[in-house]
Amino acid sequence: MAIRLETAWDAPDVRKLLIAAFGRAAEAQLTDKLRESDAYVPQLCLVAEQSSVIVGHVMYTHITLESESNPAIQVLALAPVSVYPAFQGRGIGKALIAESLSRADARGEPMVVVLGHPEYFPRFGFVPASTLGIKPPWPVDPDAAFMVKTLSAYRDDMRGTVTYPPEFDEV
Ligand SMILES: CC(C)(COP(=O)(O)OP(=O)(O)OC[C@H]1O[C@@H](n2cnc3c(N)ncnc32)[C@H](O)[C@@H]1OP(=O)(O)O)[C@@H](O)C(=O)NCCC(=O)NCCS
């Protein structure tokens, strides 16, 4: 398995992957829209290839974290991450997430926010965002599904509520 940056040429294959992994088109449409937006962080969007076929993908966008006492800062949102059902459980998701988190840290990003499976993401160091004083823009149930992974540039006064780009409103 090889991991590399996604390119514009990968978009149709990534779209098919997302539809297969999520069983619906919403995440594929979101990904297409985010790629066109200012929030897109192409340096962190990776694909996993097996025999030159894309079997996994992870996307990052910039979101805003702000509070009454703190100025707004940009942090990262990890979404979506996907692996073809037939290839799941072989460490491809782990490899994509670990590599992208390492690249995010090297870029000096302070943290990564994810809304995801509370049984999966803690293995990468994600903790419930509420424990760090970071709130989602909408109600999340369970609370533990809204998680944050802090990176080297994190400071513990980075608190507040995150705002996602409008493309996320439609998912
Ligand atoms: C989540 C996903 C990306 C993980 O990729 P993967 O390549 O299967 O993951 P890995 O092989 O690295 O890890 C497998 C582990 O993930 C766990 N896992 C996979 N899907 C999970 C889920 N929905 N909830 C909780 N744990 C899950 C497996 O139980 C396994 O755990 P184990 O290591 O303790 O046995 C993949 O299952 C997927 O594409 N799912 C559908 C899309 C999705 O839900 N994306 C995440 C949205 S935030």
PDBQT file of the ligand as one rigid body, heavy atoms in Angstrom, charges set to zero:
ROOT
HETATM    1  C1  LIG A 201     -13.585   4.291   9.703  1.00  0.00    +0.000 C 
HETATM    2  C2  LIG A 201     -12.716   3.740   8.583  1.00  0.00    +0.000 C 
HETATM    3  C3  LIG A 201     -12.110   4.884   7.772  1.00  0.00    +0.000 C 
HETATM    4  C4  LIG A 201     -11.578   2.945   9.228  1.00  0.00    +0.000 C 
HETATM    5  O1  LIG A 201     -10.717   2.455   8.199  1.00  0.00    +0.000 OA
HETATM    6  P1  LIG A 201     -10.059   1.005   8.328  1.00  0.00    +0.000 P 
HETATM    7  O2  LIG A 201      -9.017   0.888   7.286  1.00  0.00    +0.000 OA
HETATM    8  O3  LIG A 201     -11.133  -0.021   8.345  1.00  0.00    +0.000 OA
HETATM    9  O4  LIG A 201      -9.415   1.130   9.778  1.00  0.00    +0.000 OA
HETATM   10  P2  LIG A 201      -8.193   0.331  10.377  1.00  0.00    +0.000 P 
HETATM   11  O5  LIG A 201      -7.980  -0.947   9.640  1.00  0.00    +0.000 OA
HETATM   12  O6  LIG A 201      -7.060   1.245  10.524  1.00  0.00    +0.000 OA
HETATM   13  O7  LIG A 201      -8.734   0.060  11.822  1.00  0.00    +0.000 OA
HETATM   14  C5  LIG A 201      -9.689  -0.937  12.012  1.00  0.00    +0.000 C 
HETATM   15  C6  LIG A 201     -10.352  -0.667  13.329  1.00  0.00    +0.000 C 
HETATM   16  O8  LIG A 201     -11.326   0.344  13.143  1.00  0.00    +0.000 OA
HETATM   17  C7  LIG A 201     -12.495  -0.034  13.773  1.00  0.00    +0.000 C 
HETATM   18  N1  LIG A 201     -13.634   0.586  13.120  1.00  0.00    +0.000 N 
HETATM   19  C8  LIG A 201     -13.916   0.618  11.814  1.00  0.00    +0.000 A 
HETATM   20  N2  LIG A 201     -15.101   1.216  11.626  1.00  0.00    +0.000 NA
HETATM   21  C9  LIG A 201     -15.547   1.577  12.851  1.00  0.00    +0.000 A 
HETATM   22  C10 LIG A 201     -16.714   2.184  13.309  1.00  0.00    +0.000 A 
HETATM   23  N3  LIG A 201     -17.701   2.538  12.473  1.00  0.00    +0.000 N 
HETATM   24  N4  LIG A 201     -16.852   2.404  14.639  1.00  0.00    +0.000 NA
HETATM   25  C11 LIG A 201     -15.882   2.030  15.467  1.00  0.00    +0.000 A 
HETATM   26  N5  LIG A 201     -14.764   1.392  15.107  1.00  0.00    +0.000 NA
HETATM   27  C12 LIG A 201     -14.605   1.170  13.799  1.00  0.00    +0.000 A 
HETATM   28  C13 LIG A 201     -12.517  -1.529  13.609  1.00  0.00    +0.000 C 
HETATM   29  O9  LIG A 201     -13.368  -2.115  14.575  1.00  0.00    +0.000 OA
HETATM   30  C14 LIG A 201     -11.048  -1.884  13.876  1.00  0.00    +0.000 C 
HETATM   31  O10 LIG A 201     -10.820  -1.932  15.261  1.00  0.00    +0.000 OA
HETATM   32  P3  LIG A 201      -9.683  -2.870  15.910  1.00  0.00    +0.000 P 
HETATM   33  O11 LIG A 201      -8.379  -2.363  15.357  1.00  0.00    +0.000 OA
HETATM   34  O12 LIG A 201      -9.815  -2.611  17.370  1.00  0.00    +0.000 OA
HETATM   35  O13 LIG A 201     -10.014  -4.239  15.457  1.00  0.00    +0.000 OA
HETATM   36  C15 LIG A 201     -13.489   2.784   7.661  1.00  0.00    +0.000 C 
HETATM   37  O14 LIG A 201     -14.051   1.756   8.435  1.00  0.00    +0.000 OA
HETATM   38  C16 LIG A 201     -14.599   3.453   6.860  1.00  0.00    +0.000 C 
HETATM   39  O15 LIG A 201     -14.368   3.930   5.743  1.00  0.00    +0.000 OA
HETATM   40  N6  LIG A 201     -15.830   3.464   7.402  1.00  0.00    +0.000 N 
HETATM   41  C17 LIG A 201     -16.966   4.027   6.680  1.00  0.00    +0.000 C 
HETATM   42  C18 LIG A 201     -16.864   5.529   6.604  1.00  0.00    +0.000 C 
HETATM   43  C19 LIG A 201     -16.755   6.141   7.987  1.00  0.00    +0.000 C 
HETATM   44  O16 LIG A 201     -17.524   5.832   8.885  1.00  0.00    +0.000 OA
HETATM   45  N7  LIG A 201     -15.769   7.069   8.135  1.00  0.00    +0.000 N 
HETATM   46  C20 LIG A 201     -15.490   7.709   9.395  1.00  0.00    +0.000 C 
HETATM   47  C21 LIG A 201     -16.377   8.876   9.574  1.00  0.00    +0.000 C 
HETATM   48  S1  LIG A 201     -15.717   9.884  10.832  1.00  0.00    +0.000 SA
ENDROOT
TORSDOF 0
